[in-house]
Amino acid sequence: MEPYYYSRMGKGEQSVYRAILTGLEELRPSFPVPRMEMEELGNILFRLRLDHPEIFFVTGFSCRVHPAASSVEFLPQYLFDKGKIREHQKAMAARIAKLARSAQGKSSWEKEQYIHDFICQNVRYDKLKKPYSHEILGPLGQGVGVCEGIAKAVKVLCDALGLWCIVAISENNPAKGIRYRHAWNIVKIDGQYYHLDATFDNSLGRDGVVRYDYFNLDDKKLFRDHEPLLFPAPSCTQGDRFYYREKKLSFTKPEEVEKRAFQAIRKKKPLVFHWRGGYLTREALRELVSLLERSAQEKGLHAQVRVNWPQAVLQTAFVPELPGQALTPQQANEGEDLPPQEG
């Protein structure tokens, strides 16, 4: 199957893409590619690296141009020297193979959850934004990453497990205070496309709780708090495999919430659920928080609630002391980490 972004290119762009890919795979210091403007070359390299997360060792490029030539000399900027790159490639291949072995034999949905949970349990967001954190080397080698590195790590693991997956990129929006692009994934499960944002879920999880607020969303729900796509991607029209619906944690009635709250209290566990019993207005949220507090008080406890308002997901801890703040709005991490395209 052709790589996704390659398949969306015209023949001229594809010939440049192939020339760059061959040169990078062979770690050449320079090589000729069909002539294009620097901006176009940078755009092709950017998309190539979304298709091929295993190309983790390139930070940019420069060109030498002869006025009359039909090609340009492409000079990659490598993150390491050739020996170190080969060393890292070997380590990454072994790491990916080991992780993939643990999920062999699982269903597509279970493989997706396995990859998602690996990220949420083993990768922390790199606020310093080191160069390797934008690549699979960060999440898979160092246990740190930013959204670009995390999305590429998800893709490379999906590739290893035979799951269709691409890296999706959104525009920035300075007017809304969103200064950088954001990266996540689109996966195909049982013939349908879904959004999967492991970075956002990673940012919401606390105290050992893995969140699934962005696990298999459709376009309508995802773009409640994501900016429009930079490059076209398949439409995600179904929400039937959304994690909380799949696990019967998507409620439409207050009595369902109350029943699950008592179960969670009995098991001494937090309750995380999705509300789809109408819009989560301030009034509806107040009623849910009051219901959770009443349920907790029946057992001599109090409810401490966090809410991801755009996705209508509530996480409730049942605690012995009255919390200073009964309700805390959560902001998923926008992943301010994609640098401008090189070139």
C-alpha positions as CSV (number, residue, x, y, z in Angstrom):
1,M,0.0,0.0,0.0
2,E,1.3,3.5,-0.9
3,P,2.2,5.8,2.0
4,Y,-0.8,8.1,2.6
5,Y,0.8,11.5,2.0
6,Y,2.8,10.2,-1.0
7,S,-0.5,8.9,-2.5
8,R,-1.9,12.5,-2.3
9,M,0.9,14.0,-4.4
10,G,1.2,14.7,-8.1
11,K,3.7,12.9,-10.2
12,G,6.3,15.6,-10.0
13,E,6.1,15.7,-6.2
14,Q,6.3,11.9,-6.0
15,S,9.5,11.8,-8.0
16,V,11.1,14.3,-5.5
17,Y,9.7,12.3,-2.6
18,R,11.3,9.1,-3.9
19,A,14.6,10.8,-4.5
20,I,14.7,12.3,-1.0
21,L,13.6,9.0,0.6
22,T,16.3,7.0,-1.2
23,G,19.0,9.5,-0.3
24,L,18.0,9.6,3.4
25,E,17.8,5.9,3.7
26,E,21.3,5.6,2.4
27,L,22.4,8.4,4.6
28,R,24.1,10.3,1.8
29,P,25.6,13.7,2.6
30,S,24.1,15.1,-0.6
31,F,22.2,13.8,-3.6
32,P,20.3,15.3,-6.6
33,V,16.5,15.7,-6.7
34,P,14.3,17.2,-9.4
35,R,14.3,20.9,-9.2
36,M,11.7,22.7,-7.1
37,E,11.5,25.8,-5.0
38,M,12.9,25.4,-1.4
39,E,9.4,25.9,0.1
40,E,8.0,23.0,-2.0
41,L,11.0,20.8,-1.2
42,G,10.5,21.5,2.5
43,N,6.8,20.7,2.3
44,I,7.6,17.3,0.6
45,L,10.2,16.4,3.2
46,F,7.8,17.3,6.0
47,R,5.1,15.0,4.6
48,L,7.6,12.3,3.8
49,R,8.6,12.2,7.5
50,L,5.0,11.9,8.5
51,D,4.7,8.8,6.2
52,H,8.0,7.4,7.5
53,P,8.5,7.9,11.2
54,E,11.6,5.7,11.0
55,I,13.3,8.7,9.3
56,F,14.0,10.2,12.7
57,F,17.5,11.5,12.1
58,V,16.9,14.5,9.8
59,T,16.3,18.0,11.1
60,G,16.3,20.0,7.9
61,F,18.2,20.6,4.7
62,S,19.9,23.1,2.4
63,C,20.4,23.1,-1.4
64,R,23.0,23.9,-4.0
65,V,21.5,25.2,-7.2
66,H,23.0,25.6,-10.6
67,P,20.9,28.1,-12.6
68,A,20.7,25.9,-15.7
69,A,20.3,22.5,-14.1
70,S,17.1,20.5,-14.0
71,S,17.9,19.2,-10.5
72,V,19.2,20.6,-7.3
73,E,21.7,19.1,-4.9
74,F,19.9,18.2,-1.7
75,L,22.0,18.4,1.5
76,P,20.3,16.9,4.5
77,Q,21.0,18.1,8.0
78,Y,21.4,15.0,10.2
79,L,20.8,14.9,13.9
80,F,23.8,12.5,14.4
81,D,26.8,11.2,12.5
82,K,26.3,8.2,10.3
83,G,27.6,5.6,12.9
84,K,25.4,7.0,15.6
85,I,22.3,6.9,13.3
86,R,22.9,3.3,12.5
87,E,23.3,2.5,16.2
88,H,20.0,4.3,16.9
89,Q,18.2,2.6,14.0
90,K,19.2,-0.8,15.4
91,A,18.0,0.1,18.9
92,M,14.7,1.5,17.6
93,A,14.1,-1.6,15.4
94,A,14.6,-3.9,18.4
95,R,12.4,-1.7,20.7
96,I,9.6,-1.6,18.2
97,A,9.8,-5.3,17.5
98,K,9.7,-6.1,21.3
99,L,6.7,-3.8,21.8
100,A,4.8,-5.3,18.8
101,R,5.4,-8.9,20.0
102,S,3.4,-8.2,23.2
103,A,0.3,-7.2,21.1
104,Q,0.4,-10.0,18.5
105,G,-2.9,-11.9,18.4
106,K,-5.0,-9.1,19.7
107,S,-7.9,-7.5,17.8
108,S,-7.4,-4.2,15.9
109,W,-9.2,-2.3,18.7
110,E,-7.1,-4.0,21.4
111,K,-3.9,-3.3,19.5
112,E,-4.9,0.4,19.3
113,Q,-5.6,0.4,23.0
114,Y,-2.3,-1.3,23.8
115,I,-0.4,1.4,21.8
116,H,-2.4,4.2,23.4
117,D,-1.8,2.8,26.9
118,F,1.9,2.4,26.3
119,I,2.2,6.1,25.5
120,C,0.1,7.2,28.4
121,Q,1.9,5.0,30.9
122,N,5.5,5.4,29.7
123,V,5.9,8.7,28.0
124,R,5.9,12.2,29.6
125,Y,5.5,15.4,27.8
126,D,8.9,17.1,27.1
127,K,8.5,20.7,28.1
128,L,12.0,21.5,27.1
129,K,11.2,20.2,23.6
130,K,14.6,18.6,22.7
131,P,15.1,17.8,19.0
132,Y,14.7,14.1,19.5
133,S,11.4,14.6,21.3
134,H,9.9,15.5,17.9
135,E,10.8,12.0,16.6
136,I,10.2,8.4,17.7
137,L,13.6,8.5,19.4
138,G,12.1,10.6,22.2
139,P,9.0,8.5,23.2
140,L,10.4,5.1,22.4
141,G,14.0,5.7,23.4
142,Q,13.9,8.3,26.2
143,G,10.4,8.1,27.5
144,V,9.7,11.8,26.6
145,G,8.1,13.5,23.7
146,V,6.0,16.3,22.3
147,C,2.9,15.8,20.2
148,E,4.8,15.2,16.9
149,G,7.1,12.6,18.4
150,I,4.2,10.9,20.2
151,A,2.0,10.8,17.0
152,K,5.0,9.4,15.0
153,A,5.6,6.7,17.7
154,V,1.9,5.7,17.6
155,K,2.2,5.4,13.8
156,V,5.4,3.3,13.8
157,L,3.8,0.9,16.4
158,C,0.6,0.7,14.3
159,D,2.7,0.0,11.2
160,A,4.5,-2.8,13.1
161,L,1.2,-4.3,14.2
162,G,-0.5,-4.0,10.7
163,L,-2.9,-1.2,11.7
164,W,-3.6,1.5,9.1
165,C,-2.6,4.8,10.7
166,I,-1.5,8.3,9.6
167,V,-0.1,11.4,11.5
168,A,-2.6,14.3,11.2
169,I,-1.5,17.9,11.6
170,S,-3.6,20.9,12.5
171,E,-2.9,24.6,11.9
172,N,-2.0,27.0,14.6
173,N,-4.4,29.8,15.6
174,P,-2.6,32.8,17.2
175,A,-6.0,34.6,17.6
176,K,-7.0,31.8,20.1
177,G,-3.6,31.7,21.7
178,I,-2.6,28.5,19.8
179,R,0.9,29.4,18.6
180,Y,2.0,26.0,17.2
181,R,0.7,23.2,15.2
182,H,-0.6,20.0,16.8
183,A,-0.1,16.4,15.8
184,W,-2.3,13.3,16.5
185,N,-3.3,10.2,14.5
186,I,-6.1,8.9,12.4
187,V,-6.5,5.1,12.5
188,K,-8.7,2.6,10.6
189,I,-10.5,0.1,12.7
190,D,-12.7,-2.5,11.1
191,G,-13.0,-0.4,7.9
192,Q,-13.8,2.9,9.7
193,Y,-11.6,5.9,10.3
194,Y,-11.3,7.4,13.8
195,H,-9.2,10.2,15.5
196,L,-6.8,9.1,18.2
197,D,-4.9,11.8,20.2
198,A,-2.6,10.1,22.7
199,T,-0.9,13.4,23.6
200,F,-4.2,14.9,24.8
201,D,-5.1,11.8,26.8
202,N,-1.6,11.7,28.2
203,S,-2.0,15.2,29.5
204,L,-5.3,14.5,31.2
205,G,-4.3,11.3,33.1
206,R,-3.2,11.7,36.7
207,D,-2.6,9.5,39.7
208,G,-2.3,6.4,37.6
209,V,-5.6,6.9,35.7
210,V,-5.4,6.4,31.9
211,R,-7.8,8.6,30.1
212,Y,-9.5,7.8,26.8
213,D,-11.3,11.1,26.0
214,Y,-9.7,11.2,22.5
215,F,-9.8,7.5,21.7
216,N,-11.7,7.0,18.4
217,L,-13.5,10.3,18.0
218,D,-15.4,11.4,14.9
219,D,-14.7,14.7,13.2
220,K,-17.5,16.5,15.0
221,K,-16.2,15.7,18.5
222,L,-12.5,16.0,17.7
223,F,-12.8,19.5,16.2
224,R,-14.5,20.8,19.3
225,D,-11.0,21.5,20.6
226,H,-8.7,20.9,17.6
227,E,-7.9,23.3,14.9
228,P,-8.5,22.6,11.2
229,L,-6.2,20.2,9.4
230,L,-3.1,21.4,7.6
231,F,-3.3,18.6,5.0
232,P,-6.4,16.7,3.9
233,A,-7.2,13.5,5.7
234,P,-9.9,10.8,5.6
235,S,-13.2,11.9,7.1
236,C,-14.0,10.3,10.4
237,T,-17.8,9.9,10.4
238,Q,-18.4,7.2,13.0
239,G,-18.4,7.4,16.8
240,D,-19.4,3.9,17.5
241,R,-15.9,2.7,18.6
242,F,-15.3,5.6,21.0
243,Y,-13.7,4.1,24.1
244,Y,-16.3,5.1,26.7
245,R,-19.1,3.8,24.5
246,E,-17.3,0.6,23.9
247,K,-16.8,0.1,27.6
248,K,-20.4,1.2,28.5
249,L,-19.1,4.3,30.3
250,S,-21.1,6.7,28.2
251,F,-24.2,7.7,30.1
252,T,-27.5,9.3,29.1
253,K,-29.3,9.1,32.4
254,P,-28.4,10.4,35.9
255,E,-29.4,7.1,37.5
256,E,-26.7,5.4,35.4
257,V,-24.1,7.8,36.8
258,E,-25.3,7.1,40.3
259,K,-25.2,3.3,39.9
260,R,-21.6,3.5,38.6
261,A,-20.6,5.9,41.3
262,F,-21.6,3.4,44.0
263,Q,-19.7,0.7,42.2
264,A,-16.6,2.8,42.0
265,I,-16.8,3.7,45.7
266,R,-17.2,0.1,46.6
267,K,-14.1,-0.8,44.6
268,K,-12.2,2.2,45.9
269,K,-11.6,3.4,42.4
270,P,-12.1,6.7,40.5
271,L,-15.0,6.9,38.1
272,V,-14.4,8.3,34.6
273,F,-17.3,8.6,32.3
274,H,-18.7,10.4,29.2
275,W,-22.0,12.3,29.4
276,R,-24.2,12.1,26.3
277,G,-27.6,12.8,27.9
278,G,-27.8,16.2,26.2
279,Y,-25.5,19.1,26.1
280,L,-23.2,19.4,29.1
281,T,-24.3,22.9,30.0
282,R,-23.2,24.6,33.3
283,E,-26.6,23.6,34.8
284,A,-26.3,20.0,33.7
285,L,-22.7,19.8,35.0
286,R,-23.8,21.3,38.4
287,E,-26.5,18.6,38.6
288,L,-24.0,15.8,37.9
289,V,-21.5,17.1,40.4
290,S,-24.3,17.3,43.0
291,L,-25.4,13.8,42.3
292,L,-21.8,12.5,42.6
293,E,-21.4,14.4,45.9
294,R,-24.7,12.9,47.3
295,S,-23.5,9.4,46.3
296,A,-20.2,9.9,48.0
297,Q,-21.7,11.3,51.2
298,E,-23.9,8.2,51.5
299,K,-20.6,6.4,52.1
300,G,-19.0,9.0,54.2
301,L,-16.9,10.5,51.4
302,H,-16.8,13.5,49.1
303,A,-16.6,13.8,45.3
304,Q,-13.7,15.6,43.7
305,V,-14.5,16.1,40.0
306,R,-12.4,17.0,37.0
307,V,-14.2,17.8,33.7
308,N,-13.0,17.9,30.2
309,W,-15.8,20.2,29.0
310,P,-15.3,20.0,25.2
311,Q,-15.5,16.2,25.3
312,A,-18.0,16.0,28.1
313,V,-15.9,13.6,30.2
314,L,-15.8,13.6,34.0
315,Q,-13.3,12.0,36.3
316,T,-14.4,11.7,39.9
317,A,-12.2,10.7,42.9
318,F,-14.1,9.8,46.1
319,V,-12.0,11.3,48.9
320,P,-12.4,11.3,52.7
321,E,-11.9,15.1,53.2
322,L,-14.0,17.8,51.6
323,P,-11.9,19.1,48.7
324,G,-11.1,22.8,48.5
325,Q,-12.5,22.8,44.9
326,A,-15.2,20.3,44.1
327,L,-15.0,20.9,40.4
328,T,-11.8,21.5,38.3
329,P,-12.0,22.2,34.6
330,Q,-9.3,20.3,32.7
331,Q,-7.4,21.6,29.6
332,A,-6.0,19.0,27.3
333,N,-2.5,19.8,26.2
334,E,-2.5,21.6,22.9
335,G,1.0,20.3,22.2
336,E,2.8,23.5,21.5
337,D,5.7,21.8,19.8
338,L,5.7,21.6,16.0
339,P,8.4,23.8,14.6
340,P,8.0,25.6,11.3
341,Q,8.9,23.5,8.2
342,E,12.5,23.5,7.3
343,G,13.9,24.7,4.1
